[in-house]
Amino acid sequence: MRLYEDLVRPFLFRFDPEGVHHATMMACRVAGTSSIAKSFAQRVFGTPPDARLETTVAGIRFPNPVGLGAGYDKNGEGVEFLSRLGFGYIDVGSVSHSPSAGNTARPRLFRIPADEGLMVYYGVPSDGAPTVAARLSGRRLPVPLGVTIVETNTGKPNDPSAVIAEMTEAVAPFVGVVDLLFVSAACANDTTGAHPFSDLENLRRLLASFARYDAIPPVFLKIRATVDQIDRIVEISNEFPFVKGFRPGIIAPRPYIGFNTPAEELARMPGTATGPFRKPVLLATLREWYARIDRTRHSLIAHAGIRSGRDAYEAIRAGASLTGLVTALVYEGPGLARRINEELAALLQADGFANVADAVGADHAQPVRDPVPA
Ligand SMILES: Cc1cc2nc3c(=O)[nH]c(=O)nc-3n(C[C@H](O)[C@H](O)[C@H](O)COP(=O)(O)O)c2cc1C
């Protein structure tokens, strides 16, 4: 009997997804105040230290390459507890400069269990950067802490200059508070559908504006791009030494094809689908990016459909230095990160890699020919 899959999940899945998520976050917040709960979680769910999994990216040491992605802890309320669940880093957010309620429509989070996925239509609700940063300030966590900065969802298109100004201001309270800064330059979830950064000149202006912070943490851009745009994004990023890499965005275009969930059911749900079905696109996208980045200065972070050690391993071989997930945690519960890490360590070892860094981009190496028999 598997405790989470057989008992906890069927119980939780009887209730509204967003309500369950709020209750889970409240439980994480309370558990995070108890040193007994934290050390219990670390012992039961924590990933034991393993030199094969340890990796350094952008000068930061990660105990393992499997992070908790943004969207799970949007406002930094549960980091004390969540950082004991075996993940290699925590990405809080997305956080906008001003507080926002997100999309007003309800429901705005849906389960699609037949595909082990979710449909997300939150529209980036946020307590706002000053509040979240104050909550995170002074925390000493066992893993690196990141935050994702996003444009405030006002429900109407904003002038790019105003977006650049407010996102720059949103960064300020996090300088000296977080280890990593993720910058959402293509949020699929605001109500306007307008992305100022689809004009890459606005991306350059945003990064130029960030340059005012001397001690800005390493920046990773969350961005979706066509193959043609990747070169231009890399070129722009090369102008700013604090940009250390990219988390390529993956989107499954509507209508969703090849899902187990009936099309009529999916059509009734607004938002963006997440789940394991995105993994093939993720791998193809990583390969495109890895072939184009300057690997001495930029690293890739893989998100989308990762739920096993093999998934993480394939993403690493395709070019990712770190991976992350959200959806699988909902389906598999708190033992997930440790299981993925244990599977990943075994796969690295089986293929003769000493550690994660050795395997990054392995699929891009020249194929080794079988030795010619003498
Ligand atoms: C419920 C939910 C909320 C999310 N909210 C955010 C968010 O606020 N900001 C963000 O950058 N990504 C957000 N994401 C995207 C995740 O961080 C992740 O990149 C994506 O879901 C792909 O990984 P997965 O297949 O493991 O879920 C969200 C995902 C989910 C499922």
The ligand as a MOL file (V3000), in Angstrom:
LIG
                    3D

  0  0  0     0  0            999 V3000
M  V30 BEGIN CTAB
M  V30 COUNTS 31 33 0 0 0
M  V30 BEGIN ATOM
M  V30 1 C -0.6620 25.0910 -10.3930 0
M  V30 2 C 0.5200 25.6610 -11.0930 0
M  V30 3 C 0.8390 26.9960 -10.9180 0
M  V30 4 C 1.9510 27.5260 -11.5590 0
M  V30 5 N 2.2690 28.8350 -11.3400 0
M  V30 6 C 3.4140 29.3260 -11.8710 0
M  V30 7 C 3.8230 30.6460 -11.5770 0
M  V30 8 O 3.1670 31.3820 -10.8350 0
M  V30 9 N 4.9680 31.0970 -12.1360 0
M  V30 10 C 5.7540 30.3150 -12.9540 0
M  V30 11 O 6.7930 30.7710 -13.4010 0
M  V30 12 N 5.3890 29.0480 -13.2250 0
M  V30 13 C 4.2500 28.5450 -12.7160 0
M  V30 14 N 3.8810 27.2630 -13.0020 0
M  V30 15 C 4.7310 26.4800 -13.9230 0
M  V30 16 C 5.6230 25.5190 -13.1570 0
M  V30 17 O 6.5860 26.1940 -12.3880 0
M  V30 18 C 6.3330 24.5580 -14.1120 0
M  V30 19 O 7.3000 25.2450 -14.8610 0
M  V30 20 C 5.3850 23.8770 -15.0830 0
M  V30 21 O 4.2000 23.4890 -14.4230 0
M  V30 22 C 6.0150 22.6490 -15.7320 0
M  V30 23 O 6.4200 21.7200 -14.8070 0
M  V30 24 P 5.4910 20.5010 -14.3480 0
M  V30 25 O 5.0830 19.7360 -15.5570 0
M  V30 26 O 6.3730 19.7050 -13.4380 0
M  V30 27 O 4.3340 21.0880 -13.6130 0
M  V30 28 C 2.7560 26.7160 -12.3890 0
M  V30 29 C 2.4130 25.3780 -12.5760 0
M  V30 30 C 1.3240 24.8550 -11.9360 0
M  V30 31 C 0.9950 23.4110 -12.1480 0
M  V30 END ATOM
M  V30 BEGIN BOND
M  V30 1 1 1 2
M  V30 2 1 2 3
M  V30 3 2 2 30
M  V30 4 2 3 4
M  V30 5 1 4 5
M  V30 6 1 4 28
M  V30 7 2 5 6
M  V30 8 1 6 7
M  V30 9 1 6 13
M  V30 10 2 7 8
M  V30 11 1 7 9
M  V30 12 1 9 10
M  V30 13 2 10 11
M  V30 14 1 10 12
M  V30 15 2 12 13
M  V30 16 1 13 14
M  V30 17 1 14 15
M  V30 18 1 14 28
M  V30 19 1 15 16
M  V30 20 1 16 17
M  V30 21 1 16 18
M  V30 22 1 18 19
M  V30 23 1 18 20
M  V30 24 1 20 21
M  V30 25 1 20 22
M  V30 26 1 22 23
M  V30 27 1 23 24
M  V30 28 2 24 25
M  V30 29 1 24 26
M  V30 30 1 24 27
M  V30 31 2 28 29
M  V30 32 1 29 30
M  V30 33 1 30 31
M  V30 END BOND
M  V30 END CTAB
M  END
